[in-house]
Amino acid sequence: MTEHTTERSTSDDTVRRLDAAAQDNRRQVLYWRLLARLFDPEEQVALESASLAVVEDIGLPSALLDPQASVDAVVQRHPELAAEFDGLMVPEPDADADAGARDRAAEVRRAALVSKVLLNVFATGSGTVTAGQLARWQADAGWLERALGCPPGELRGGRAGAAAKGPAGAPGAGATGTGAAGAMPDLSRLIPAIGPELGAIEADLVKRMQLREVLADPRLAAQLTPSMSLIEQLLRDKNNLSGVALANAKALIRRFVDEVAEVLRTQVAKATVGAVDRSVPPKRVFRNLDLDRTIWKNLTNWSPEEERLYVDRLYYRHTARKTTPQRLIVVVDQSGSMVDSMVNCTILASIFAGLPKVDVHLIAYDTRALDLTPWVGDPFEVLLRTSLGGGNDGPVAMAMALPKITEPRNTVMVWISDFYEFDRSQPLFEGIEAVHRAGVRFIPVGSVTSSGRQEVNPWFRERFKALGTPVVSGHIRKLVHELKTFLA
């Protein structure tokens, strides 16, 4: 009996070793393909076919091997993968345990996902780059930052912060199975080094667009279609433009602002407004005539003999709404990861500034705060005065906003940010909490985009929820509704 048990145990060990070897071979195939693609754009048929077999066998989509498919496109078709990309390259606290206990199947799956992110970011090819290609690269770079445990835009904006450490607090602790023994590179060294590299790649892509040369030619500039990614480039490069190129850049920004403003005005007009103010007499015009009420009130004047209703008084509907002077303070994070929000909220603030009895103030900040209130009615001028990039220092913006609060219960403060502060999270939240306790309606917004996607520091998200001021969904329509409800 013992002899049979020993034989079965030996057989099981052999199977496990063979399975582990097979999984290691799969992982190596994926990483050899990664290296081949990085250093030689030509397709290596054997590696491509072997990688396809591995990816399909482990249940991942073949689109992960398509160089033309962005990570966004893959996640859009397979939303269940989004969570796997988040923190993909962050060390696990106990992953450096006994090598025999390693989950080699998980390492193969991770290798496929890591390869996709790295190839999309670092294999940028050569030749002219379109605005769409740049936008896709920026999105893929955001996924790489998320894989490293950083919010999108943080590394390119120079805000590595605490993400450089592993979850256990020890830099580089743990493993992801990328090396022969599964050792993970030290993130405390990798993250500060990778930020400038991403910035250099992005700068090269913009240079390859030859945007300045295009802007200098009115005929070519007229062919450009304004988009958020193009507007971001123009805003970043505006200080380096002059003459015809600067004029064409401004024309493109104004076209985009006008297009977005038209959409937002429609959304503001459709949003609900306040209660009817019956203290204001109704305007006596035909469109306000309340025909049903007029007939009802004059029924005593009905003549049965003549079968005719004599009307001695007309009744009109009240259309005036109750309005009181309201103060709207909009604070916008203008760091590199918040460009969509900066553009959308600048335009939205200008629309609300045009409403009667609404006093709008606009503050933009990164490591410094800038009061843009004098230009709040002209979003074009506001955008030209912004300086994208840099870190986050919310307390500086709060210090500028506080003197603007004269009647707390008649004030709404909208704060648009990812709330990834540079070591000053507690002071900012304490300031927000004090403002909220004083009676100000505080509305935190993760981002304001057409897609509704948002990125918010979990530390702030939980505290806002506990405070009773949950983060508003990132969709622009939700913010419009919130503001109209308060200001009505």
N, C-alpha and C positions, 0 to 999 in steps of 0.2 A: 504493500500500500504506500509506504513511504517512497519507494522507488518510482511509482507512477506519479506521485505528487511532485517529486523533484523534477521528473521529465516534463510534466505539464508546466511547471514554473519556469524551467529553462526555455521551453517553447514560447511561453508568453513574453519572456524577456527578449527573446530573439525577434518576435513580432514587433514589440515596442521599439526596439533599436532600428529595425528596418523602416518602420513608419516614421520615426524621428529623422532618419537619414533622407527619406523621401521628401519630407516637409522642408528640410534644410536645402535640398536640391531645388525645390520649387522657389523658395525665397531667393536663392542665389540667381536663378534664371531671371527673376524680376529685376534684381539689382544690376545684373550684368546688362540687361536691356536698358536700364536707366543710364548707366555709364556710357553705353554705346551711343544712345540718342543724344546725350549731352555733348559728347566730343565729336560726333560725326552724324550730321543730319540724315545721311543715307540709311535707308532701312536695312537692317540685318534680318534676312528672311528667316533663318533658323531660330533666332531669338524671338522674333515677332510671333511666329507660329507656336513656339513653346510657351510664350507668355500668354497667348490667347487661350491655349488649352488649360493653363493653370487658373486664369481668371474665371473662365466658364465653369471649371470643375468646382471652384469654391463658392459659386453662386453670386459672383459680382458681374455687373454689366460690362460688355465688351467696349463700351464707350470710354472706359477708363484708359484704354490703349490708343484712343483716337487723338492725335496731336491737335486737331482742329476743334475739339470739343472742350469748352471751358468747364471749370468745376461747377459754376452756376448751372450750366446746361445739364450736367450729369445729375446734380442734386434736384433740379426741377423735375426731371423724369423719375428720379429715385429718391424721394424726400427722406426716406429712412436712413440714407447715408449721411445726412447733415450732421447728426449727433456723433458719428464716427470720425468725421474730420475735425471736430472741436477737440482740442487737446491731444490730437493724434500723436504728436512728437514730444509730449510732456512725459517725463519719467514717472513710472508708477512706484509708490512707496516701497513695496515688497517685491518688485520685479527682479531684483538681483539675488533672489534666494537660490536654492539648489538648482543648478543647471538642468538636472534631470526633471525638475518640476515645471520647466518652462512649457508654456502653451504654444507649441510650434505652429499649430494650425492658425492661431490668432496672429502670430508673427508673419505668416504668409499673407494673410488678409491685410495686415497693416502695411506690409511692403508694397502691395498693389496700390493702396491709397496714397502712401507717401510718395511713390514714384510719380503718380499723376500730378500731385501738387508741385513737386520739385521740377518736373519737366515743363509744366506750363509756365512756371515763373522764370526758370533759368535758361530754357532753350527758346530764345527769342528770334533766332534766325538772323537774316540780313535783308537789306533792301528797304524800300519805302514802307512806312507804317500808316495805316488809316486811323481815323479817330475811333472807329469801332474796335479795331485791334488793340488800341491803347486802353480803351475802356475795359475790354475783356482781361487784359493783363492786370490792370489795377484791381479788378475783382478777384482774380486768381491770387494776386499778392496778398489780398485780404484774407483769403482762405489759408495761405501759408502762415500768416501771422496768427490766425486762430488755431492752427495746428500746433504752433509753438506756445500757445497759452496766452497770446496777446490779443487785444481787440484790434479789428481792422484799422489800418492807418497809424497804429502806434509806433511800429518800428520805423516806418518811413518818416514819421513826424518826430522821431527821436525820443519817444516816451517808453522806454523799455520797462522801467519800474520793477515791481515785484515779480513780474512774470519770468524774470531771469532765473528764478529759483524753482526747484521742484516742489511738489506739494508737501513733501515732508520737511521742507525748510532747508534741506541740504542741497547745494547746487550740484546738479548732475547726478543726483541719486537715482538709482533704478535703471531700467533698461527698456528698450523697445524692440530689441532683436535685430538691430540693423548691422551689428558687427558679428564677428566670428563667435564671440562669447555672449552676444546680446548686449554689449555695453553701449550706453547712450552717451553722445558727446556732452560735455559740460555746458549746460545752457547758460550759466552765468558768464561764460566766455563767448558762446555762439551768438546769443541774441544781440549784445552790443556790436558785434562784428558784422552781423547780417544786415542790420539797419542801413548803414552807409552803402552796402552792396545793392540793396533794393533801390535805394535812392539813385545810385549811379545807373542802374538798368533803366529805371523810369526816365531819367534825364536823356539817356541815349535814345529811347523810343520817341520822346518828344522831338529830339534833334532830327531823327530820321523822318519825322513827319514834314520837316522843312516848313513848319507853320509860318515862320516869319517871312519866308520868301513868298509863300502863297498869299499872305495878307498884304504884301507890298504890291501885288498884282490885282487891281480891282476886278478884273474879269474872273480870275481864279477864286478870289475871296467871295464873289457873288455866288459861286457854286457850292460853297460850304453850307451844310445844314446845321443850324444851331442845335446842340445837344448838351446835356449836363456835363459830359466828359470834356467836350470842346470848351464850354464856358469855364470850366475849372482851369484848363490850360491857359486860356486867355487871362484869367484873373491872376494866375501865378506869374505870367510872363509880361504883364502889362507895363511894368517899370522898365522893361528892356525894349519897348516898342516906341516908335516915333513916326511923325509924318503920316504918310498914306497908310502904313501898316497899322498905326494906332487908331486912325480914323475908321478903318475897316473893322478892327477888333471891337471898337465901341459900337459900331453899327450891328455887329453880330450879337453882342451882349444885349443891346436894346431890343433887337428882334426877339430874342429868346425871352427876355423879361416881359415883353408885351404879350407873347403867346401864352406864357404861364399865367400872367395876370388876368387874361380873358377867361381862362378856365376857372381860376380861383374866384373871380367876381361872380361867375355863375353859381358856384357852390355857396358863396356867402349869401347871394340873393335867394337861393332855395332853402337855406337854413331857417328854422323857425325863429320868430321874433317874439317880443313881449306881449303882455296882456293889453286888451283894448283900454284906452284911457277915456272913460265916459265923462270926465270933467271938461273935456274939450268938445264944443258943439260940433255935430257932424257937418261936413261940407255939403252944401245943398246943390249937388250936381247929379245929372241923370244916372251916372254909373253907380252912385251910392244909394239910389232909390230902393227902399225896402217895400216891394210891391205887395207881398203877402201881408205884412203888418198894416200897410195902408188900407187894404181891402177890409181886413178884420176890424180895424178901429172905426171904419166908416160904414159898417153894416147897418147901423141905426138909420142911415140915410137912404136905405133901399126903398124904391117905389114899386110896389107890386103892380099897380095899374100900368105904369110906363115900362116896367121891367128894366129899370135903369138905376144905377148906383151913383148917387151924387157924392162927390168927394170934396169935403171942405178943409181937409188938412192932409198934407203929405208927410210921410215918415221916411227918414234916411238912416242908413247904417253908420255907426261910428267906425271910423277907420284909423283914427289917431292912436298910436301906441304909447304906453307909458315909458318915458325915457328919463333918465337922470344922468347927470354928468358922471362918467366913469373914467377911471384911469387904468390904462393897459400898459404894463411894463413888460417888454419882451427882451429876454436875455438869451443871446445865441452864442454857443461855442463855435468859434471860427477856426478850430484846429483842422488839420488835414483830413480827418475822418468824417467831418461834418459838413462837407461842401453842399450836398443836396439840401440840408436843413438851412444852411445860411442863405441860399438863394430863395428857397420857398418861403421861409419866414420873413425875409426882408420884403418880399412882394406882398405877403399877407398883411404885414404890419402897415404897409402903405395903403392897402385897401381899407383897413379898419380906421386908419387915420382920416380917411375921407368921409367917414360916417359922422352924422351930427352928434355933438355932445360926447364924443369919445376922445379923450386925451391920451395919445399914444407916445410912448418913449421906447427907444431902441438902443440896446447896449450889446456890443460884440466884444468877445474876449478870447485870449489865449493865455499867455503869461502876463499880459497887460489888458486893461479894459479901455474901450473906446466908446464915448457917447455919440451915437449917430442920430440922435433925436432931431437936430436941425434939418436933416435931409430925409426924414422918415417918409415924407410924401413922395419922394422920387427914388424908387428902389435902384434905378440905374446908377445914380450918384452914390448911393450907399455902397453898392458892390464895388465901385471903383475906389472907394476909400478903405475897403477891407484888406487884410493881409493874411492870406491863408497859411496854415501851418503852425508849428510851435506846439507848446505843451498846454496844460490846463491849470489855471489858478482861479478857481471859482470864487474864493473869498475876496479877491480883488474886484471882481464884477459885483459881488454883493455889496461891497463898500460903496460903490458908485450908485447902486440901485436904491439903497436905504433912504437917502435924503429925498428921493422922489415920492416916498410913501407919506402922504400928509393925512389921508383919511383911509386907514387900513380896510375898513369894511366896505369901502367904495373902490377898492383896488384889486385888480387881478394881475398876478405875476406869472408869466409863462417862461419856463426855463428849459431851453432845448439843448441837450448835451448827452453824450454817452456816459457822463459822470465818472470817467476814469481820471481822477485827480492826481496831481503829482505830489503825493505824500501829504495832502491837506484835506482828506475826505472828512474827517471829524469836524474841523472848523467850519467847512461849508455846510454840512448838515445841521450843525448847531445854529447857524445863521438862518437857514431855511426854516427850521423848527420854530425859531423865535418869531419870524415873519408870519408863519401860519398861526401861531398862538395869538398873535396880535389881531387876527381877524382878516388878514389878506387871503384871498382865494389863490392858492398856489397850485399851478398845473405843471408837473414835470413831464417832459416829452423826450422819449429816447431818440427819435429822429423824425424828420418830417419829409417823407418822400412819396412819390406817386405809387410805389409798390407797397408801401406800408412796412417794409422791413426795418427793424430797429435793433440797436445794440446798446445794452445798458449794463453798467457795473452791477453785479448781483448784490453787492453790499448795500448800495443805495436803493435798489429795487425793493429789497425786503424792508428797509426802514421807511420808505415812502408808503408802502402798503400798511405798515403798522401805524403810521401817522394819520392814515385816512385819506392820503392823497396819492393813490396808485398812479403809476406811470401810464400816461395816455398812449393808446395804440399809435404806432408810427404813421398811420395813414392821415393825409392832410385833411380829409373830410371829417375825421373824428375831432381834430383840433378846431376846425371851423364851427362845428356843432357846439363844442364846449364853450367857445368864446361867445357865440351868439346867444347861448342860453344865459350866460352871466351878464352880458351887456344889455340884454333886452329889458 
